[in-house]
Amino acid sequence: MPARTHSRRSAILIGSAALASPLFTNRGLFAEELLKPTPRLTEGPFYPNELPLDQDNDLILINDSTTPAVGQITHLTGCVLTPAGTPVKNATVEIWQCDANAVYLHTRDSNRKKPQQDANFQGYGKFETSKDGGYRFRTIKPVPYPGRPAPHIHIKVSQNGHEVLTTQLCIRGHEGNARDGVLRGAGSDANRNRLMADFNKLADSKIGEWACHFDVVLGVTPDDRKMQR
């Protein structure tokens, strides 16, 4: 069953996504108005070496547990697009990040001398994009940790079983961004800016939830080149 529908909590996430920023597909762009591809950024050492049994797009609750993860709940939405603004459907979007205690879902990290790993945080999730290229996750607002002052969420996009892009999403305006060596490795200010997104509080949330919209633009494909001729 596709990743976008298998979660029994998907109805909650779809309803919450409506509160977030709208999905911008940028269809019909002329060749000179091509979107800039999202820069690649390192996968890092802590992609889960043992994937959890629950891999759905709700990282706050594991399976049928009623105990949520610690952290500021964030509804992450976006679209996967080509540079021409065409939605990329049926792409697999994976995200992973450390928990509120700055511990990743990885045996090499959780065995360090750190605060106890949050057993209620899934740490990893995946979602198959819909026909408008859209994806959605419920997770926590990322936190910094020693060596990475810029809070971030890792993102990987795959098509037909092949990895297309690995990158990271950072919080626009966070004071740690300027001191983060990995983020500086993205190159120019323009490149770094394309790895940023705004995290906004949901005004009508009674539990202090956040929303973030981040479009992922893949590199130019052969189909895109044909469209530009």
C-alpha positions as CSV (number, residue, x, y, z in Angstrom):
1,M,0.0,0.0,0.0
2,P,1.4,3.4,-0.9
3,A,3.2,5.2,2.0
4,R,0.9,8.2,1.7
5,T,-2.2,6.2,2.8
6,H,-1.1,3.4,5.0
7,S,-1.0,5.4,8.3
8,R,-4.1,5.1,10.4
9,R,-3.3,8.7,11.5
10,S,-3.2,10.1,8.0
11,A,-6.6,11.8,8.3
12,I,-5.2,13.9,11.2
13,L,-2.2,14.9,9.1
14,I,-4.2,15.8,6.1
15,G,-6.5,18.0,8.1
16,S,-3.6,19.6,9.8
17,A,-1.8,20.3,6.5
18,A,-4.7,22.5,5.5
19,L,-3.6,24.9,8.3
20,A,-0.1,25.2,6.8
21,S,1.1,27.3,3.9
22,P,-0.6,26.5,0.5
23,L,1.1,24.2,-2.0
24,F,2.7,26.2,-4.8
25,T,3.2,24.2,-7.9
26,N,4.5,26.9,-10.2
27,R,3.0,25.3,-13.3
28,G,3.5,26.8,-16.8
29,L,6.8,28.5,-16.2
30,F,8.8,29.7,-19.2
31,A,12.3,28.3,-19.8
32,E,13.8,31.6,-18.5
33,E,11.8,31.3,-15.3
34,L,13.1,27.8,-14.3
35,L,13.1,27.1,-10.6
36,K,16.6,26.8,-9.0
37,P,17.2,23.2,-7.9
38,T,17.4,22.5,-4.2
39,P,21.1,22.2,-3.3
40,R,22.4,18.8,-2.2
41,L,23.7,18.5,1.3
42,T,25.4,15.6,3.1
43,E,23.3,12.7,4.3
44,G,25.3,12.8,7.6
45,P,26.4,9.9,9.7
46,F,23.0,9.1,11.3
47,Y,20.6,7.9,8.6
48,P,18.9,5.2,10.7
49,N,21.0,2.0,10.5
50,E,18.0,0.1,11.7
51,L,14.7,1.5,10.3
52,P,11.8,1.5,12.7
53,L,8.8,-0.8,12.2
54,D,6.6,2.3,12.0
55,Q,7.8,4.3,9.0
56,D,4.7,6.5,8.4
57,N,4.5,10.2,8.1
58,D,3.5,10.9,11.7
59,L,6.8,10.9,13.8
60,I,5.0,12.2,16.9
61,L,3.1,8.9,17.7
62,I,4.5,5.4,17.2
63,N,2.0,2.8,16.1
64,D,-1.1,3.1,18.3
65,S,0.6,4.7,21.2
66,T,-1.2,7.6,22.9
67,T,2.0,9.1,24.4
68,P,3.4,11.7,22.0
69,A,7.0,12.6,21.5
70,V,8.6,15.5,23.4
71,G,9.0,18.6,21.3
72,Q,7.2,21.4,19.5
73,I,4.8,19.7,17.1
74,T,5.4,20.8,13.5
75,H,3.3,20.2,10.4
76,L,5.8,20.0,7.5
77,T,4.4,20.2,4.0
78,G,5.7,20.9,0.5
79,C,5.9,19.8,-3.1
80,V,8.5,17.9,-5.1
81,L,8.9,19.8,-8.4
82,T,11.0,19.8,-11.5
83,P,12.8,23.1,-12.4
84,A,9.9,23.7,-14.8
85,G,7.5,23.6,-11.9
86,T,6.0,20.3,-12.9
87,P,4.8,18.2,-9.9
88,V,6.7,14.9,-9.3
89,K,4.2,12.3,-8.3
90,N,4.9,8.9,-6.7
91,A,8.3,10.1,-5.5
92,T,9.3,8.8,-2.0
93,V,10.2,11.5,0.5
94,E,12.1,10.3,3.6
95,I,12.9,12.5,6.6
96,W,14.9,11.9,9.7
97,Q,16.1,14.1,12.5
98,C,17.3,14.0,16.1
99,D,14.7,14.0,18.9
100,A,14.2,16.8,21.4
101,N,17.1,15.4,23.4
102,A,19.4,15.7,20.4
103,V,19.7,12.0,19.9
104,Y,19.3,10.3,16.4
105,L,17.6,7.0,15.8
106,H,21.0,5.4,15.2
107,T,22.8,2.9,17.5
108,R,26.1,4.9,17.2
109,D,24.4,8.1,18.4
110,S,22.0,6.7,21.0
111,N,24.9,4.9,22.7
112,R,26.8,8.1,23.3
113,K,26.8,9.8,26.7
114,K,23.7,11.9,26.0
115,P,20.3,12.4,27.6
116,Q,18.0,9.4,27.3
117,Q,16.6,8.9,23.8
118,D,13.0,9.8,23.5
119,A,11.3,6.4,23.0
120,N,8.2,8.0,21.8
121,F,9.8,9.8,18.8
122,Q,9.8,7.8,15.6
123,G,12.9,9.7,14.3
124,Y,12.2,8.7,10.7
125,G,9.3,8.7,8.3
126,K,8.5,8.5,4.6
127,F,5.7,9.6,2.3
128,E,4.8,9.0,-1.4
129,T,4.0,12.2,-3.2
130,S,0.5,12.7,-4.6
131,K,-0.4,13.9,-8.1
132,D,0.3,17.5,-7.2
133,G,3.8,16.5,-5.9
134,G,2.7,17.1,-2.4
135,Y,4.1,15.6,0.8
136,R,3.2,16.1,4.5
137,F,4.7,15.0,7.8
138,R,3.9,15.6,11.4
139,T,7.2,15.9,13.4
140,I,8.9,18.2,15.9
141,K,10.6,21.5,15.3
142,P,14.3,20.6,14.9
143,V,16.8,21.4,17.6
144,P,20.6,22.1,17.5
145,Y,23.1,19.7,18.9
146,P,26.9,19.8,19.6
147,G,28.7,20.2,16.3
148,R,25.6,21.3,14.4
149,P,24.3,24.7,15.7
150,A,21.8,24.9,12.9
151,P,18.7,22.9,13.7
152,H,17.8,20.8,10.6
153,I,15.7,18.0,9.1
154,H,17.3,15.6,6.7
155,I,15.4,14.9,3.5
156,K,15.9,12.3,0.8
157,V,13.9,12.0,-2.4
158,S,13.8,8.8,-4.5
159,Q,12.1,7.8,-7.7
160,N,11.6,4.2,-8.9
161,G,13.9,3.0,-6.1
162,H,16.8,5.3,-7.0
163,E,18.0,8.2,-4.8
164,V,17.6,11.5,-6.6
165,L,18.4,14.1,-4.0
166,T,19.6,14.2,-0.4
167,T,19.5,17.5,1.4
168,Q,18.6,19.3,4.6
169,L,16.0,21.8,5.7
170,C,17.0,24.5,8.1
171,I,15.1,27.1,10.1
172,R,15.2,30.5,8.4
173,G,16.6,33.2,10.7
174,H,18.0,30.8,13.4
175,E,21.0,32.3,15.0
176,G,23.0,29.0,14.7
177,N,22.9,29.0,10.9
178,A,25.9,31.4,10.5
179,R,28.1,29.1,12.7
180,D,27.1,25.8,11.0
181,G,30.0,24.4,9.0
182,V,27.8,21.9,7.1
183,L,25.4,24.6,6.0
184,R,28.3,26.8,4.9
185,G,29.3,23.9,2.7
186,A,26.3,24.5,0.5
187,G,28.3,27.4,-1.1
188,S,26.7,30.7,-1.9
189,D,24.2,32.7,0.1
190,A,21.7,31.9,-2.6
191,N,22.3,28.2,-2.2
192,R,22.0,28.3,1.6
193,N,18.8,30.4,1.3
194,R,17.2,27.6,-0.7
195,L,17.8,25.3,2.2
196,M,15.8,27.5,4.6
197,A,12.2,27.7,5.4
198,D,10.0,29.7,7.8
199,F,8.6,27.9,10.8
200,N,5.4,29.7,11.8
201,K,3.2,29.2,14.8
202,L,-0.4,28.1,14.1
203,A,-2.5,30.9,15.5
204,D,-5.5,28.7,16.3
205,S,-3.5,25.8,17.8
206,K,-4.2,25.3,21.5
207,I,-1.1,23.2,22.0
208,G,1.5,25.5,20.3
209,E,1.9,23.8,17.0
210,W,4.1,25.0,14.2
211,A,3.8,24.8,10.4
212,C,6.5,24.8,7.7
213,H,6.3,24.6,3.9
214,F,9.3,23.6,2.0
215,D,9.3,22.8,-1.7
216,V,12.0,20.5,-3.1
217,V,13.1,21.2,-6.6
218,L,15.0,18.4,-8.3
219,G,17.7,18.9,-10.9
220,V,17.0,19.2,-14.6
221,T,15.7,15.9,-16.1
222,P,15.7,14.8,-19.8
223,D,12.0,15.6,-19.9
224,D,12.6,19.1,-18.7
225,R,15.2,19.6,-21.4
226,K,12.8,18.5,-24.1
227,M,10.2,21.0,-22.8
228,Q,12.8,23.8,-23.1
229,R,13.5,23.2,-26.8
